[in-house]
Amino acid sequence: ASIVGNVANIVANLETDSSDFANAIDNIRNFLSVHRLSHDFHERVNDFARYLWMTHSGTVSEDEFILRLPHMLQTQIIEDTRMRHINACPFFHSLQNDVVESLALCMQQLVFCAGDIIIHAGDMGSEMFFLDRGTVRVKSSDHKTIYATLSQRGAFFGETCLFLNKPRSTSVCAQTFCDVFQLGKDDLFNELKRRDIDLAQMRELFFNIHRENERRNKAIEGNLVRCKEPQSKLNKIIDADNQESNEQMVPKIFLPGTSFRFIWDVFTTLGIIYYALSVLYQIAFRTVDEENTAVGIEILFDLFFIIDCYA
């Protein structure tokens, strides 16, 4: 994981020119080959580089560019890309627009690969995150229970560490490539302290959300326990769904993309063509002897199509 992070940092700091980016990616691939890292690791780095180029033109560092712009353009860009995330977060609703703008400038943009753990349960966190692109899952500390799947732009997570001095209770994992904005605890409270802002209302809103999340997580855990009890309604519903899905399950060899399915589809096409031509031929030319021979072929095709309908 640390090597992936280092490679990601190298790629993220590359020049955006396509030839420079391609040359740098070649150098990284040579580095991976020299150290004899696995093919899967090569593929992960290639996928990350491809995503970084397609979505960010080779870089995720926007701050330098933004800070060079006139103040009005800075404000407009930040409002469209970052401030809306803060404004959509309930416990920041009481903040004035200039405070939100300052916090938005403190936010750091990060990119995570599919499978990366953004938040580790048990860590003493010091930042919260806003999802800008992608999908993440909120999981229990053992990663066996999924509490929520977040894919909506502006969804936030990790906020507990801003208000409570205790280890994180859940993990958050990236299901796809994810762009997130990170807001640090120190940046938030330094800004609020500098402006002498009362935290009472913000804390009250946070604790309301926190209690709701805890109730949701406990309800999910309780339902998971009850669904394993043979006499519970949840168990019966899940068993009924499983039986229905098993009845409708298609054999793996018939799934699209398999070699067998490709050959099967070719024979299906030939069968359709045969029937289309044989009907006309029977009407115009077929004799009694030919008809007896054709019956056997047509029976085979009929059986073939019956199996095809089942599959």
Buried (B, 14 or more C-beta within 10 A) or exposed (E): EEEBEEBBEBBBEBEEEEEEBBEBBEEBBEBBEEEEBEEEBBEBBBEBBEBBBEBBEBBBBBEEEBEEEEEEEBBEBBBEBBBBBBBBBEBBEBBEEEBBBBBBBBBBBBBBBBEBBBBBBEEEBEBBBBBBEBBBBBBBBEEEBEBBEBBEBBBBBBBBBBBBEEBBBBBBBBBBBBBBBBBBBEBBEEBBEEEEBEBEEBBEBBEEBBEEBEEEBEEBEEEBEEBEEEEBEBBEEEEEEEEEEEEEEEEEEBEEEEEEBEEBEEEBEEBEEBEEEBEEEEEEEEEEEEEEEBEEEBEEBEEBBEEBEEE
